[in-house]
Amino acid sequence: MQDKTKVKHNRKMKRFCRKGIPAEYRPVAWMTLTNAESRMKMSPNLYRDLLARSIEPALEETIRLDLHRTFPDNIHFRSSDDFETLQVPLYNILKCIALKNPHVGYCQGLNFVTGLLLLIIKNEEKIFWLMDTLITEILPDFYNPNMKALKAEQELLGQIVKWKLPDVHDHLRILGVPWALIGTKWFICMYADVMPVETVLRIWDCVFYEGSKVLQRVAITLIALNKEKILACKDFPEAVDLIQKSVKQPPCLHCHNFMMHIFNEPGSFPRSRINSLRDTCFSEVT
């Protein structure tokens, strides 16, 4: 894989990603699977040029406020006079993303995704290109200020639950649970700040190859694994609390078993049907 900048999509590669990419190969694999490596080679000076530029004071303040909120319990992100923390490269990357994508600027959630990538890849320029590829190609419009695509993704989760778990959908509708309360943080940070790290990395192995529908597979699986408990909920707060806490329950701690669940529990997930449902949801959100 190291000698290639683009990977053909096939069943063998899909199985490789779903089984989990070995930790030592993840940086190269993610850059290659997403085509971020090729994009970086096509513009070898872009990151350095962006790094030398300044941004609007208001945007800088917004980014800096979130630096301290990014994995505050992780020693690598804590402010320190004794060593340079990852807050410095985190700021650099988020700044350059904002300059490269002025229609996005900065959106909360980007800090957690970028922060986790810093722990894995440890190379500012590569992470910048991986994040830029994520924003423009893998999750296009997810991080736009109007958040229309993110809202549509939340409603898409509702449609998938209606399709796969109609009794759960009906029960949550009766309780008045909006999908925005369930999926927002899950999707915007790609589970980085809500699930165990090793499970998140396994999810990302698949997202970087198969795309955004993997995020939906995770969401519907979390709901399916708690189906009976959800159906037993008597009111809105109880249901929301249960679903939000599902990401910390034992099934999520065992990443291999959980990954088997997300590809077996929901059953078939035809891309054509998912895209059709997504388009409908996008046209209906405001």
C-alpha positions as a Markdown table, in Angstrom:
| # | Residue | x | y | z |
|---|---|---|---|---|
| 1 | Met | 0.0 | 0.0 | 0.0 |
| 2 | Gln | 2.9 | 2.4 | 0.7 |
| 3 | Asp | 3.8 | 2.5 | -3.0 |
| 4 | Lys | 0.3 | 3.4 | -4.1 |
| 5 | Thr | -1.7 | 6.7 | -3.9 |
| 6 | Lys | -5.0 | 5.3 | -4.9 |
| 7 | Val | -6.8 | 2.1 | -3.9 |
| 8 | Lys | -9.4 | 0.3 | -6.0 |
| 9 | His | -12.6 | -0.5 | -4.2 |
| 10 | Asn | -13.2 | -4.3 | -4.0 |
| 11 | Arg | -14.5 | -6.9 | -1.6 |
| 12 | Lys | -11.1 | -7.9 | -0.5 |
| 13 | Met | -10.2 | -4.3 | 0.6 |
| 14 | Lys | -13.6 | -3.9 | 2.2 |
| 15 | Arg | -13.0 | -7.1 | 4.3 |
| 16 | Phe | -9.6 | -5.8 | 5.3 |
| 17 | Cys | -11.0 | -2.5 | 6.6 |
| 18 | Arg | -13.9 | -4.2 | 8.4 |
| 19 | Lys | -11.6 | -6.5 | 10.2 |
| 20 | Gly | -9.6 | -3.6 | 11.5 |
| 21 | Ile | -6.5 | -2.0 | 10.0 |
| 22 | Pro | -3.4 | -2.7 | 12.2 |
| 23 | Ala | -2.4 | 0.3 | 14.2 |
| 24 | Glu | 1.0 | 0.7 | 12.6 |
| 25 | Tyr | -0.5 | 0.9 | 9.1 |
| 26 | Arg | -3.4 | 3.2 | 9.9 |
| 27 | Pro | -1.7 | 6.5 | 9.0 |
| 28 | Val | -0.6 | 5.2 | 5.5 |
| 29 | Ala | -3.9 | 3.3 | 5.0 |
| 30 | Trp | -6.2 | 6.2 | 5.8 |
| 31 | Met | -4.2 | 8.6 | 3.6 |
| 32 | Thr | -4.3 | 6.1 | 0.8 |
| 33 | Leu | -7.9 | 4.9 | 1.1 |
| 34 | Thr | -9.3 | 8.4 | 1.0 |
| 35 | Asn | -7.0 | 9.6 | -1.8 |
| 36 | Ala | -5.8 | 12.3 | 0.6 |
| 37 | Glu | -2.2 | 11.3 | -0.2 |
| 38 | Ser | -2.7 | 12.0 | -3.9 |
| 39 | Arg | -4.3 | 15.3 | -3.2 |
| 40 | Met | -1.4 | 16.3 | -0.9 |
| 41 | Lys | 1.1 | 15.5 | -3.6 |
| 42 | Met | -0.7 | 17.6 | -6.1 |
| 43 | Ser | -0.4 | 20.7 | -3.9 |
| 44 | Pro | 2.8 | 20.1 | -2.0 |
| 45 | Asn | 3.2 | 23.7 | -0.8 |
| 46 | Leu | -0.5 | 24.5 | 0.1 |
| 47 | Tyr | -0.4 | 23.7 | 3.8 |
| 48 | Arg | 2.8 | 25.7 | 4.3 |
| 49 | Asp | 1.3 | 28.7 | 2.5 |
| 50 | Leu | -1.9 | 28.5 | 4.5 |
| 51 | Leu | 0.0 | 28.2 | 7.7 |
| 52 | Ala | 1.7 | 31.5 | 7.0 |
| 53 | Arg | -1.5 | 33.4 | 6.5 |
| 54 | Ser | -3.7 | 35.0 | 9.3 |
| 55 | Ile | -7.4 | 34.6 | 9.9 |
| 56 | Glu | -10.1 | 36.9 | 11.2 |
| 57 | Pro | -9.8 | 37.6 | 14.9 |
| 58 | Ala | -13.4 | 36.3 | 15.6 |
| 59 | Leu | -12.6 | 33.0 | 13.9 |
| 60 | Glu | -9.3 | 32.7 | 15.7 |
| 61 | Glu | -11.0 | 33.3 | 19.0 |
| 62 | Thr | -13.7 | 30.6 | 18.3 |
| 63 | Ile | -11.0 | 28.0 | 17.4 |
| 64 | Arg | -8.9 | 28.8 | 20.5 |
| 65 | Leu | -11.9 | 28.5 | 22.8 |
| 66 | Asp | -12.4 | 24.9 | 21.6 |
| 67 | Leu | -8.7 | 23.9 | 22.0 |
| 68 | His | -9.2 | 23.6 | 25.8 |
| 69 | Arg | -12.4 | 21.6 | 25.3 |
| 70 | Thr | -10.7 | 19.0 | 23.1 |
| 71 | Phe | -10.0 | 15.9 | 25.1 |
| 72 | Pro | -9.3 | 17.8 | 28.3 |
| 73 | Asp | -8.5 | 14.6 | 30.2 |
| 74 | Asn | -5.8 | 13.6 | 27.7 |
| 75 | Ile | -2.4 | 14.7 | 28.9 |
| 76 | His | -1.3 | 15.4 | 25.3 |
| 77 | Phe | -3.9 | 18.2 | 25.0 |
| 78 | Arg | -3.5 | 19.8 | 28.4 |
| 79 | Ser | -1.9 | 23.2 | 28.6 |
| 80 | Ser | 1.6 | 23.0 | 30.0 |
| 81 | Asp | 4.7 | 25.1 | 30.5 |
| 82 | Asp | 6.9 | 22.1 | 30.5 |
| 83 | Phe | 6.2 | 20.8 | 27.0 |
| 84 | Glu | 4.4 | 21.7 | 23.8 |
| 85 | Thr | 1.0 | 20.2 | 23.8 |
| 86 | Leu | -1.1 | 19.0 | 20.8 |
| 87 | Gln | -3.1 | 22.2 | 21.1 |
| 88 | Val | -0.5 | 23.9 | 18.9 |
| 89 | Pro | -0.8 | 21.6 | 15.9 |
| 90 | Leu | -4.5 | 21.3 | 16.5 |
| 91 | Tyr | -4.9 | 25.1 | 16.1 |
| 92 | Asn | -2.7 | 25.1 | 13.0 |
| 93 | Ile | -4.7 | 22.5 | 11.3 |
| 94 | Leu | -8.1 | 24.0 | 12.2 |
| 95 | Lys | -6.9 | 27.4 | 11.0 |
| 96 | Cys | -5.7 | 26.0 | 7.7 |
| 97 | Ile | -9.0 | 24.1 | 7.2 |
| 98 | Ala | -10.9 | 27.3 | 7.7 |
| 99 | Leu | -8.7 | 29.2 | 5.2 |
| 100 | Lys | -9.0 | 26.4 | 2.6 |
| 101 | Asn | -12.7 | 26.0 | 3.1 |
| 102 | Pro | -14.1 | 29.5 | 3.8 |
| 103 | His | -17.7 | 28.3 | 3.2 |
| 104 | Val | -17.1 | 26.1 | 6.3 |
| 105 | Gly | -14.8 | 28.2 | 8.4 |
| 106 | Tyr | -14.8 | 26.4 | 11.7 |
| 107 | Cys | -17.5 | 24.1 | 13.1 |
| 108 | Gln | -17.6 | 22.4 | 16.5 |
| 109 | Gly | -16.9 | 18.8 | 16.0 |
| 110 | Leu | -13.9 | 19.3 | 13.7 |
| 111 | Asn | -11.7 | 19.7 | 16.8 |
| 112 | Phe | -12.5 | 16.2 | 18.1 |
| 113 | Val | -11.9 | 14.6 | 14.7 |
| 114 | Thr | -8.7 | 16.5 | 14.2 |
| 115 | Gly | -7.5 | 15.9 | 17.7 |
| 116 | Leu | -7.9 | 12.1 | 17.5 |
| 117 | Leu | -6.1 | 12.1 | 14.1 |
| 118 | Leu | -3.2 | 13.9 | 15.8 |
| 119 | Leu | -2.9 | 11.0 | 18.2 |
| 120 | Ile | -2.8 | 8.5 | 15.4 |
| 121 | Ile | -1.1 | 10.2 | 12.4 |
| 122 | Lys | 1.2 | 12.7 | 14.2 |
| 123 | Asn | 1.8 | 14.7 | 11.0 |
| 124 | Glu | 0.1 | 18.2 | 10.7 |
| 125 | Glu | 0.2 | 18.3 | 6.9 |
| 126 | Lys | -1.2 | 14.8 | 6.4 |
| 127 | Ile | -3.9 | 15.4 | 8.9 |
| 128 | Phe | -4.8 | 18.7 | 7.2 |
| 129 | Trp | -5.3 | 16.9 | 3.9 |
| 130 | Leu | -7.2 | 14.0 | 5.4 |
| 131 | Met | -9.5 | 16.5 | 7.1 |
| 132 | Asp | -9.9 | 18.5 | 3.9 |
| 133 | Thr | -10.8 | 15.3 | 2.1 |
| 134 | Leu | -13.3 | 14.4 | 4.8 |
| 135 | Ile | -15.0 | 17.8 | 4.5 |
| 136 | Thr | -15.1 | 18.0 | 0.8 |
| 137 | Glu | -15.5 | 14.4 | -0.4 |
| 138 | Ile | -16.5 | 11.9 | 2.4 |
| 139 | Leu | -18.9 | 14.1 | 4.4 |
| 140 | Pro | -19.7 | 17.0 | 2.0 |
| 141 | Asp | -21.7 | 19.8 | 3.6 |
| 142 | Phe | -21.7 | 18.1 | 7.0 |
| 143 | Tyr | -19.8 | 21.1 | 8.5 |
| 144 | Asn | -21.5 | 23.9 | 6.7 |
| 145 | Pro | -22.7 | 26.7 | 9.0 |
| 146 | Asn | -26.3 | 26.1 | 8.1 |
| 147 | Met | -25.9 | 22.4 | 9.1 |
| 148 | Lys | -28.6 | 21.4 | 6.6 |
| 149 | Ala | -26.7 | 18.2 | 5.6 |
| 150 | Leu | -26.2 | 17.3 | 9.3 |
| 151 | Lys | -29.9 | 17.9 | 10.0 |
| 152 | Ala | -30.7 | 15.7 | 7.0 |
| 153 | Glu | -28.5 | 13.0 | 8.3 |
| 154 | Gln | -30.3 | 13.0 | 11.6 |
| 155 | Glu | -33.7 | 12.7 | 9.8 |
| 156 | Leu | -32.1 | 9.9 | 7.7 |
| 157 | Leu | -31.4 | 8.0 | 10.9 |
| 158 | Gly | -35.2 | 8.3 | 11.7 |
| 159 | Gln | -36.1 | 6.9 | 8.2 |
| 160 | Ile | -33.6 | 4.0 | 8.6 |
| 161 | Val | -35.1 | 3.2 | 12.1 |
| 162 | Lys | -38.6 | 3.4 | 10.5 |
| 163 | Trp | -37.4 | 0.9 | 7.8 |
| 164 | Lys | -35.4 | -1.5 | 10.0 |
| 165 | Leu | -37.1 | -1.1 | 13.4 |
| 166 | Pro | -40.6 | 0.2 | 12.8 |
| 167 | Asp | -41.9 | -0.6 | 16.3 |
| 168 | Val | -39.0 | 1.5 | 17.8 |
| 169 | His | -39.7 | 4.3 | 15.4 |
| 170 | Asp | -43.4 | 4.4 | 16.3 |
| 171 | His | -42.7 | 4.3 | 20.0 |
| 172 | Leu | -40.1 | 7.2 | 19.8 |
| 173 | Arg | -42.6 | 9.2 | 17.7 |
| 174 | Ile | -45.3 | 8.7 | 20.3 |
| 175 | Leu | -42.9 | 9.9 | 23.0 |
| 176 | Gly | -42.1 | 12.9 | 20.9 |
| 177 | Val | -38.3 | 12.2 | 20.6 |
| 178 | Pro | -36.7 | 14.3 | 17.8 |
| 179 | Trp | -33.8 | 12.6 | 16.0 |
| 180 | Ala | -31.7 | 15.7 | 16.4 |
| 181 | Leu | -31.3 | 14.9 | 20.1 |
| 182 | Ile | -30.0 | 11.4 | 19.2 |
| 183 | Gly | -27.7 | 11.8 | 16.3 |
| 184 | Thr | -26.2 | 15.3 | 16.3 |
| 185 | Lys | -23.1 | 14.6 | 18.4 |
| 186 | Trp | -22.6 | 11.1 | 17.1 |
| 187 | Phe | -22.4 | 12.3 | 13.5 |
| 188 | Ile | -20.6 | 15.7 | 13.8 |
| 189 | Cys | -17.6 | 14.2 | 15.6 |
| 190 | Met | -17.8 | 10.8 | 14.0 |
| 191 | Tyr | -18.3 | 9.2 | 17.5 |
| 192 | Ala | -14.8 | 10.5 | 18.5 |
| 193 | Asp | -15.9 | 12.2 | 21.7 |
| 194 | Val | -18.6 | 9.7 | 22.7 |
| 195 | Met | -17.4 | 6.1 | 22.2 |
| 196 | Pro | -14.3 | 4.2 | 23.3 |
| 197 | Val | -11.3 | 5.2 | 21.2 |
| 198 | Glu | -10.4 | 1.7 | 19.8 |
| 199 | Thr | -14.0 | 1.3 | 18.7 |
| 200 | Val | -14.0 | 4.7 | 17.1 |
| 201 | Leu | -10.8 | 3.8 | 15.2 |
| 202 | Arg | -12.3 | 0.7 | 13.9 |
| 203 | Ile | -15.4 | 2.7 | 12.7 |
| 204 | Trp | -13.1 | 5.2 | 11.0 |
| 205 | Asp | -11.3 | 2.3 | 9.2 |
| 206 | Cys | -14.6 | 1.6 | 7.5 |
| 207 | Val | -15.7 | 5.2 | 7.0 |
| 208 | Phe | -12.5 | 6.2 | 5.2 |
| 209 | Tyr | -13.2 | 3.4 | 2.8 |
| 210 | Glu | -17.0 | 3.0 | 2.6 |
| 211 | Gly | -18.1 | 6.5 | 3.3 |
| 212 | Ser | -20.8 | 8.1 | 5.5 |
| 213 | Lys | -23.3 | 5.2 | 5.5 |
| 214 | Val | -21.1 | 3.5 | 8.1 |
| 215 | Leu | -22.0 | 6.2 | 10.6 |
| 216 | Gln | -25.6 | 5.3 | 10.1 |
| 217 | Arg | -24.9 | 1.6 | 10.5 |
| 218 | Val | -23.3 | 2.4 | 13.9 |
| 219 | Ala | -26.3 | 4.5 | 14.9 |
| 220 | Ile | -29.0 | 2.0 | 13.9 |
| 221 | Thr | -27.0 | -0.8 | 15.7 |
| 222 | Leu | -26.8 | 1.2 | 18.9 |
| 223 | Ile | -30.6 | 1.6 | 18.8 |
| 224 | Ala | -31.2 | -2.1 | 17.8 |
| 225 | Leu | -29.0 | -3.4 | 20.6 |
| 226 | Asn | -31.2 | -1.4 | 23.0 |
| 227 | Lys | -34.5 | -2.1 | 21.3 |
| 228 | Glu | -36.3 | -3.7 | 24.3 |
| 229 | Lys | -35.1 | -1.1 | 26.7 |
| 230 | Ile | -36.3 | 1.7 | 24.4 |
| 231 | Leu | -39.7 | 0.1 | 24.0 |
| 232 | Ala | -40.0 | 0.0 | 27.8 |
| 233 | Cys | -39.3 | 3.7 | 28.2 |
| 234 | Lys | -42.3 | 5.6 | 29.5 |
| 235 | Asp | -41.4 | 9.2 | 28.6 |
| 236 | Phe | -39.2 | 11.5 | 26.4 |
| 237 | Pro | -36.4 | 12.1 | 28.9 |
| 238 | Glu | -36.0 | 8.4 | 29.8 |
| 239 | Ala | -35.7 | 7.4 | 26.1 |
| 240 | Val | -33.3 | 10.2 | 25.2 |
| 241 | Asp | -31.1 | 9.4 | 28.2 |
| 242 | Leu | -31.0 | 5.7 | 27.4 |
| 243 | Ile | -30.1 | 6.2 | 23.8 |
| 244 | Gln | -27.4 | 8.8 | 24.5 |
| 245 | Lys | -25.8 | 6.5 | 27.1 |
| 246 | Ser | -25.9 | 3.5 | 24.7 |
| 247 | Val | -22.4 | 4.5 | 23.4 |
| 248 | Lys | -20.8 | 3.7 | 26.8 |
| 249 | Gln | -22.5 | 0.4 | 27.3 |
| 250 | Pro | -20.5 | -3.0 | 27.3 |
| 251 | Pro | -21.2 | -3.9 | 23.7 |
| 252 | Cys | -19.3 | -0.8 | 22.6 |
| 253 | Leu | -16.3 | -1.6 | 24.7 |
| 254 | His | -15.6 | -4.8 | 22.7 |
| 255 | Cys | -14.7 | -3.3 | 19.4 |
| 256 | His | -14.4 | -6.5 | 17.4 |
| 257 | Asn | -17.8 | -7.8 | 18.5 |
| 258 | Phe | -19.4 | -4.4 | 18.0 |
| 259 | Met | -18.0 | -4.1 | 14.5 |
| 260 | Met | -19.5 | -7.5 | 13.7 |
| 261 | His | -22.8 | -6.2 | 15.0 |
| 262 | Ile | -22.9 | -3.1 | 12.8 |
| 263 | Phe | -22.5 | -5.2 | 9.6 |
| 264 | Asn | -24.8 | -8.0 | 10.7 |
| 265 | Glu | -27.5 | -6.5 | 12.9 |
| 266 | Pro | -29.0 | -3.9 | 10.5 |
| 267 | Gly | -28.9 | -6.4 | 7.5 |
| 268 | Ser | -28.7 | -5.1 | 3.9 |
| 269 | Phe | -27.9 | -1.4 | 3.5 |
| 270 | Pro | -28.1 | -0.7 | -0.3 |
| 271 | Arg | -26.3 | 2.5 | -1.1 |
| 272 | Ser | -28.9 | 3.4 | -3.7 |
| 273 | Arg | -31.7 | 3.3 | -1.1 |
| 274 | Ile | -29.7 | 5.2 | 1.5 |
| 275 | Asn | -28.8 | 7.9 | -1.0 |
| 276 | Ser | -32.5 | 8.2 | -2.1 |
| 277 | Leu | -33.6 | 8.5 | 1.5 |
| 278 | Arg | -30.9 | 11.0 | 2.2 |
| 279 | Asp | -31.9 | 13.2 | -0.8 |
| 280 | Thr | -35.5 | 13.2 | 0.4 |
| 281 | Cys | -34.5 | 14.2 | 3.9 |
| 282 | Phe | -32.2 | 16.9 | 2.6 |
| 283 | Ser | -35.1 | 18.4 | 0.5 |
| 284 | Glu | -37.4 | 18.4 | 3.5 |
| 285 | Val | -35.1 | 20.0 | 6.2 |
| 286 | Thr | -35.0 | 23.8 | 6.6 |
